Amino acid sequence: MSLRGRKTDRDGLFSGEKAERAIIDIGSNTVRLVLYGASMRAPKVLLNEKVAARLGRDITTKGKLAREAVDLAMRGMRRYALMLGDLGIADIEVVATAAVREASNSEAFLDELRGLGFAPRILSGEEEALASAWGVIGAFPKARGIVADLGGGSLELVNVADGEPNKAKSMPIGNLRLPELADDHSGLKKALEKVLRKAEVGKIDGSLYLVGGTFRAMAVIAMQRAGTPLTDPHGLSLPYDEALALAKDLANADGNALGAQPRISSMRAAMLPDASVLMLALLKQLKPKKVVISAWGLREGLLFSRLPDHARRQDPLLAGIAHFAAQRGAPPLLATRVAGWTVGAVASDVRGSERLRLAATMLSLAAMQIEPNLRIRQGVEWALHKRWLAIDPIGRAMIAAAICANGNALDLPDELYAIADKDALEEAICWGFATRLCRRLGGRSRRSFEASQLLVEDGVLILRLQESHAALFGVPNEKDLGLLASQLKLDARMEVVESVETNTPLAVSGGLSIVG
């Protein structure tokens, strides 16, 4: 059967999402299926399943794919074929990397895949490197430095700068091959340094972006040791000295002991010491300013590289949060109106940014659609632990603080103070109070935005209401205005005007009691 274009009733939904694209990544260590939905600029993973077939285990010694590994891979591929057909997913990309690329019997394996209806494509080393680099660029639009993608059979290195990848290199030193290069770590380090010198990899002006499951496992260990409340390794940034110390420590660690730690699989734990020696060699050769962990790599790069230019230029943080919040009763247009209405009082000019404030507004509005006893806790979880792109830990903490203030929960969780300083959180609290005032003033009605205005003049926070809507100023709004003014360390007043455009006062509420 052919998998492309098969028609079904598409009733296989994931929490209301439809899987729009599927990528099957046939690597040297695992064969993985990932289903993506939502915005393709910040795609949501709806299913991520792998088979540890270890196709590359005999490549160095025998030069071909082991029959047992092929059988295990094909068992997984038959499952994938059936599942994709039932879901009616027509956009399927099947790519194979180092092991299949180098195996003498790869064509027979590809024929078996074609027999299932797939159209597999073998990526060259350069294509594999470029795909990983596009993934990093998609996740970090301002990325500058070198991307290092460590797979089972190879290491890809590629320069990135100004939104473009270049100078891609692929070397046969993947996770499965590292133990074969030397009998001990001293010999392994020398062998790796020799390979890197031969590849003419030199010092870089920028960061080293690490891609691959083993590098992510290193990041998880680093986060656990640092005691950070964050849990997603994506985006973890380590200064050169800290990255060097981590690599040295893990290179001398016992794999079994590492596997006993939470969130570290036994397979990854066994690979970590050798991979850490590789990291030491990379750090010594490249001398990056910092090391950044990217959960985006080859598969996401395949998605990103297919996007039109205008879609690539979208902000990945706002694209991801906009889709997420829209499904929870906070469409982007509403959030934009709220952010625009509040900008006169709480524009971001200290620690935050307008993109971050808009993201906080979207999640704050979405959190209010949850049951009152859950909304603050759930909103903080969204801010701190979901895989948002292009945001640092301080930004996550600021969004969480804004969500708390929007719900009038001023006793911020201690974990926020472990991430961001007081000034940053105080600024974000102002964002949340302003959002609270706006949404409660007119119940989010479009007319309330047009008939009101929030601004600061001469050290006074002013809420202006059009005469036709003066009655909107009720007791709850009086309290909300007072909360925001107190946070801003300003006096507050409400003014009634003939029209918001003319701003001619007809009545004024000073000290929050109406005089006219």
C-alpha positions in Angstrom: 0.0 0.0 0.0 1.1 3.6 -0.5 1.2 5.8 2.6 0.9 9.0 0.7 -2.5 10.5 0.2 -4.4 7.8 1.9 -7.9 9.1 2.9 -9.4 8.4 6.3 -11.9 10.1 8.6 -8.9 11.5 10.6 -10.5 10.9 13.9 -7.2 10.1 15.5 -6.7 13.3 17.5 -4.3 14.2 20.2 -5.9 16.5 22.8 -7.8 18.2 20.0 -4.7 18.5 17.8 -4.4 16.9 14.4 -1.0 15.4 13.4 -0.1 17.2 10.2 3.4 15.9 9.5 5.4 12.8 10.4 9.2 12.4 10.3 10.8 9.0 10.7 14.5 9.3 11.5 16.4 6.1 10.9 19.6 6.6 12.9 22.6 4.5 13.8 21.2 3.9 17.3 17.4 4.4 17.1 14.6 4.4 14.6 12.3 7.2 15.7 8.8 8.3 14.6 7.7 11.8 15.6 4.3 13.3 14.8 3.9 17.1 14.7 1.0 19.4 14.8 0.1 23.0 15.7 2.1 25.9 14.2 4.9 24.5 12.0 7.1 27.5 13.2 6.9 26.1 16.7 5.5 22.6 16.1 4.0 20.6 18.9 5.2 17.0 19.3 2.1 14.8 19.4 3.8 11.4 19.4 7.5 10.5 19.9 8.3 6.9 19.7 11.6 5.0 19.1 13.0 1.6 18.6 16.6 1.1 19.8 17.5 -1.1 16.8 21.3 -0.2 16.9 21.6 -0.4 13.1 25.1 0.9 13.3 26.5 -1.6 15.7 28.4 -3.7 13.1 29.3 -0.9 10.6 32.9 -0.4 11.8 33.7 -4.1 12.0 31.6 -5.7 9.2 30.5 -2.7 7.1 26.9 -3.8 7.0 23.6 -3.7 8.9 23.2 -6.6 11.2 20.2 -8.8 10.2 18.9 -8.8 13.8 19.1 -5.0 13.9 17.2 -4.8 10.5 14.5 -7.1 11.8 14.0 -5.0 14.9 13.9 -1.8 12.9 11.4 -3.3 10.4 9.2 -4.4 13.2 9.0 -0.8 14.3 8.5 0.4 10.8 5.6 -1.9 10.2 4.0 -0.5 13.3 4.6 3.0 12.1 3.2 2.3 8.7 0.0 0.9 10.1 -0.4 3.8 12.5 0.3 6.5 9.9 -2.2 4.9 7.6 -4.9 4.8 10.2 -4.3 8.5 11.1 -4.4 9.5 7.5 -1.1 11.4 7.6 0.1 12.0 4.1 3.0 14.3 4.7 5.6 11.7 5.8 9.4 12.2 5.5 11.7 9.2 6.1 15.4 9.9 6.3 18.3 7.6 7.1 21.7 8.8 8.4 25.2 7.4 9.0 24.6 3.7 9.5 22.4 3.2 6.4 24.6 5.7 4.5 27.7 3.6 5.0 26.3 0.0 5.0 27.1 -2.2 2.0 23.6 -3.8 2.3 21.7 -0.6 2.7 19.8 -0.9 -0.6 18.2 -4.2 0.5 17.0 -2.5 3.7 15.7 0.5 1.7 13.8 -2.0 -0.5 12.1 -3.4 2.6 11.0 0.1 3.6 9.7 0.8 0.1 7.7 -2.4 0.3 5.8 -0.8 3.3 4.9 2.2 1.2 7.6 4.5 2.5 9.9 6.7 0.3 13.2 6.7 2.3 16.0 9.1 1.6 19.6 8.7 2.7 21.0 12.0 3.9 24.6 12.7 3.0 26.9 13.8 5.9 26.6 17.4 4.7 22.8 17.2 4.4 22.6 15.7 7.9 24.7 18.5 9.3 22.8 21.2 7.6 19.4 19.8 8.7 20.7 19.9 12.3 21.9 23.4 11.9 18.6 24.5 10.5 17.0 23.0 13.6 19.2 25.1 15.9 18.5 28.2 13.9 14.8 27.6 14.1 15.1 27.3 17.9 17.6 30.1 18.4 17.1 32.7 15.6 20.2 34.6 16.7 22.4 31.6 16.9 26.1 32.2 16.2 28.9 29.7 16.5 29.1 26.0 15.7 26.4 23.2 15.9 27.6 19.8 17.1 25.1 17.0 16.5 26.2 13.7 18.1 24.4 10.7 16.8 25.0 7.0 17.0 27.3 6.8 14.0 28.6 10.3 13.4 29.3 13.8 14.6 28.2 16.7 12.5 29.7 20.1 12.8 28.4 23.2 11.0 28.9 26.9 11.4 25.8 29.1 11.9 25.6 32.9 11.7 23.0 35.5 10.5 20.3 32.8 10.2 22.3 30.6 7.8 24.4 27.4 8.1 27.6 26.9 6.3 30.8 24.8 6.3 29.2 21.5 7.2 31.4 18.6 8.2 30.5 15.0 9.1 32.9 12.7 11.0 32.5 9.0 11.8 32.8 9.4 15.6 29.3 8.8 16.9 28.2 7.3 20.2 28.5 3.7 19.0 31.9 4.3 17.6 33.6 6.2 20.4 34.5 3.0 22.4 36.3 1.6 19.3 38.7 4.5 18.9 40.8 3.7 22.0 41.1 1.5 25.0 41.0 4.3 27.6 39.9 7.9 27.9 43.4 9.3 27.5 43.8 7.5 24.2 40.2 8.5 23.2 40.9 12.1 23.8 44.0 12.1 21.7 42.2 10.3 18.9 39.3 12.7 18.9 41.7 15.8 19.0 43.5 14.3 15.9 40.2 13.9 14.1 39.1 17.4 14.8 42.5 18.9 13.8 42.3 16.9 10.5 38.8 18.3 9.9 40.4 21.8 10.4 38.0 22.7 13.1 39.4 25.8 14.9 38.5 28.4 17.6 35.1 30.0 17.1 33.7 33.4 17.8 30.4 32.4 19.4 28.7 29.5 21.1 28.8 25.7 20.8 25.3 24.4 20.3 25.0 20.7 21.3 22.4 18.5 19.7 21.6 14.9 20.5 20.1 12.8 23.3 23.5 12.2 25.0 24.2 15.9 25.3 20.7 16.5 26.6 21.4 13.9 29.3 24.5 15.8 30.3 22.3 18.9 30.6 19.8 17.1 32.8 22.6 16.1 35.2 24.0 19.7 35.2 20.5 21.0 36.1 20.0 18.5 38.8 23.4 19.3 40.4 22.7 23.0 40.2 19.4 22.6 41.9 17.5 24.7 39.4 13.7 24.4 39.5 13.6 24.2 35.7 13.3 20.8 34.1 13.6 21.3 30.3 17.3 21.0 29.2 16.5 22.8 26.0 18.2 26.2 26.1 20.5 25.5 29.0 23.5 27.7 28.7 26.8 27.0 30.4 29.8 29.3 30.5 32.9 27.7 29.1 34.5 27.0 32.5 31.3 25.3 33.8 30.9 23.2 30.7 34.6 22.1 31.0 34.2 21.2 34.6 31.0 19.2 33.8 32.7 17.3 31.0 35.7 16.4 33.1 33.5 15.2 35.9 31.3 13.0 33.7 34.2 11.6 31.8 35.5 10.1 35.0 32.1 9.0 36.2 30.8 5.4 36.4 28.1 4.8 33.8 26.0 2.6 36.1 26.0 5.2 38.8 24.8 7.8 36.2 22.0 5.5 35.1 20.7 5.5 38.7 19.9 9.2 38.5 16.4 10.4 37.7 15.6 10.9 34.0 18.8 9.3 32.7 18.2 6.0 30.9 20.7 3.2 31.2 21.5 3.4 27.5 22.4 7.1 27.7 24.3 6.6 31.0 26.5 4.0 29.3 27.4 6.5 26.6 27.9 9.6 28.8 31.6 9.0 29.9 32.9 8.6 26.3 30.6 11.4 25.0 32.0 13.7 27.8 35.6 13.0 26.5 34.3 14.1 23.1 32.9 17.2 24.7 36.3 17.9 26.3 38.0 17.6 22.9 35.5 20.0 21.3 35.9 22.5 24.1 39.7 22.5 23.8 39.6 22.8 20.1 36.8 25.4 19.7 37.1 27.5 22.8 33.5 28.7 22.7 32.2 31.5 24.9 29.5 29.2 26.1 27.7 25.9 25.5 24.0 25.8 24.7 21.9 22.7 24.6 19.4 22.4 21.8 16.5 19.9 21.8 15.9 21.0 18.2 18.1 19.2 15.7 17.8 17.2 12.5 14.0 16.5 12.5 13.0 20.0 13.5 15.5 21.3 10.9 13.7 19.3 8.2 10.5 21.0 9.2 12.0 24.5 9.5 13.9 24.4 6.2 10.7 23.7 4.3 8.9 26.8 5.7 8.5 29.9 3.5 10.7 32.8 4.4 7.9 34.8 6.0 7.1 31.8 8.3 10.8 31.4 9.2 10.8 35.0 10.3 8.0 34.5 12.9 9.1 34.7 16.5 9.1 31.1 17.7 8.2 32.0 21.3 5.1 34.0 20.2 4.2 31.4 17.5 4.2 28.6 20.0 2.4 30.4 22.8 -0.2 32.0 20.5 -1.3 28.5 19.3 -1.3 27.1 22.8 -3.2 30.0 24.3 -5.7 30.2 21.5 -6.8 26.6 22.3 -7.5 27.8 25.9 -9.7 30.7 25.2 -7.1 33.4 24.7 -6.8 34.1 21.0 -3.8 36.2 19.8 -6.0 39.2 18.8 -7.4 39.5 22.3 -4.0 39.2 23.9 -2.6 41.9 21.5 -5.5 44.2 22.4 -4.8 43.7 26.1 -1.1 44.3 25.6 -1.8 47.4 23.6 -4.3 48.7 26.1 -1.8 48.3 29.0 1.4 49.5 27.2 0.9 53.1 28.3 1.4 52.1 31.9 3.6 49.1 31.9 5.8 49.2 28.7 8.8 46.9 29.0 11.9 49.1 29.3 13.7 47.6 32.3 14.3 43.8 32.3 11.7 42.5 30.0 10.7 43.1 26.4 7.5 43.7 24.5 7.6 40.2 23.0 8.0 38.7 26.5 5.2 40.9 27.8 2.9 39.8 25.0 3.8 36.1 25.7 3.0 36.7 29.4 -0.3 38.3 28.5 -1.3 35.4 26.3 -0.5 32.8 29.0 -2.1 34.9 31.8 -5.4 35.1 29.8 -5.3 31.4 29.1 -4.7 30.5 32.7 -7.9 32.4 33.7 -9.9 29.8 31.8 -8.8 27.1 34.3 -10.7 26.4 37.5 -9.8 29.0 40.1 -8.1 26.4 42.4 -5.8 25.3 39.7 -5.1 28.3 37.5 -2.1 29.8 39.3 -0.3 26.5 39.8 -1.0 25.4 36.3 0.0 28.7 34.8 3.3 28.7 36.6 3.9 25.1 35.4 3.3 26.3 31.8 5.7 29.2 32.2 8.5 27.2 33.8 8.3 23.8 32.3 6.8 23.7 28.8 9.2 23.7 25.9 9.0 27.2 24.8 11.6 28.4 22.3 13.8 31.5 22.3 13.3 32.3 26.0 15.8 32.3 28.9 15.2 31.3 32.5 14.6 34.9 33.6 12.0 35.3 30.9 10.2 32.1 32.1 10.2 33.4 35.7 8.8 36.8 34.6 6.0 35.1 32.7 5.2 33.0 35.8 5.2 36.2 38.0 2.8 37.9 35.6 0.4 35.0 35.7 0.4 35.1 39.5 -0.3 38.8 39.6 -3.0 38.5 37.0 -4.7 36.0 39.5 -4.0 38.4 42.4 -1.6 35.8 43.9 1.2 38.0 45.3 3.0 35.4 47.3 5.2 34.3 44.5 6.6 30.8 44.5 10.1 30.6 46.0 11.4 28.9 42.8 10.9 32.2 40.9 13.3 34.0 43.1 15.8 31.2 42.5 15.7 32.1 38.8 15.2 35.8 38.5 16.1 38.9 40.6 13.5 41.0 42.5 13.5 43.8 40.0 12.6 41.5 37.1 9.8 39.9 39.0 8.5 43.3 40.2 8.3 44.4 36.6 6.4 41.3 35.6 4.0 41.7 38.5 3.1 45.1 37.0 2.3 43.3 33.7 0.0 40.9 35.5 -1.8 43.7 37.4 -2.4 45.6 34.2 -3.8 42.5 32.5 -6.1 41.9 35.5 -7.4 45.5 35.3 -8.0 45.3 31.6 -9.8 42.0 31.4 -12.0 42.7 34.4 -12.9 46.2 33.4 -15.2 45.2 30.6 -15.2 41.4 30.6 -12.8 41.4 27.6 -15.5 43.1 25.4 -14.2 44.8 22.3 -16.1 48.0 23.1 -14.4 48.3 26.5 -11.1 48.6 24.8 -12.4 51.4 22.6 -14.1 53.3 25.4 -11.2 53.3 27.9 -7.5 54.2 28.2 -4.7 53.5 30.6 -1.7 55.8 30.8 0.7 57.5 33.1 0.9 61.3 33.2 3.0 63.5 35.7 3.5 60.6 38.1 -0.2 59.6 38.1 -1.7 56.4 36.8 -4.8 57.4 35.0 -7.8 55.3 33.9 -9.9 57.2 31.4 -13.4 56.1 30.6 -15.7 57.4 27.9 -18.8 59.0 29.4 -21.0 56.3 27.9 -19.0 53.7 29.8 -18.3 55.5 33.1 -20.4 52.9 35.0 -17.8 50.2 34.1 -15.7 51.6 37.0 -16.9 49.3 39.8 -15.5 48.3 43.1 -13.4 45.5 41.7 -11.8 47.8 39.1 -11.1 50.4 41.7 -9.2 47.8 43.6 -7.3 46.6 40.5 -6.3 50.2 39.6 -5.1 50.7 43.2 -3.0 47.5 43.1 -1.3 48.5 39.9 -0.7 52.1 41.0 0.8 50.8 44.3 3.1 48.4 42.4 4.2 51.2 40.1 4.6 53.6 43.2 2.2 56.1 41.6 -0.9 57.9 42.6 -4.0 56.9 40.7 -7.2 58.5 39.4 -10.1 57.7 37.1 -11.2 60.3 34.6 -14.5 60.4 32.7 -14.1 62.0 29.3 -16.5 62.8 26.5 -14.5 60.5 24.2 -11.2 58.8 24.7 -9.8 60.4 21.6 -10.3 64.0 22.9 -9.4 63.3 26.5 -11.3 66.3 27.9 -12.2 65.4 31.5 -15.8 65.6 32.6 -15.2 64.0 36.0 -12.2 62.9 37.9 -11.8 60.2 40.6 -8.8 61.2 42.7 -7.6 58.9 45.4 -10.1 56.5 43.9 -13.2 58.3 45.0 -15.2 60.1 42.3 -15.4 63.8 42.3 -17.1 65.7 39.5 
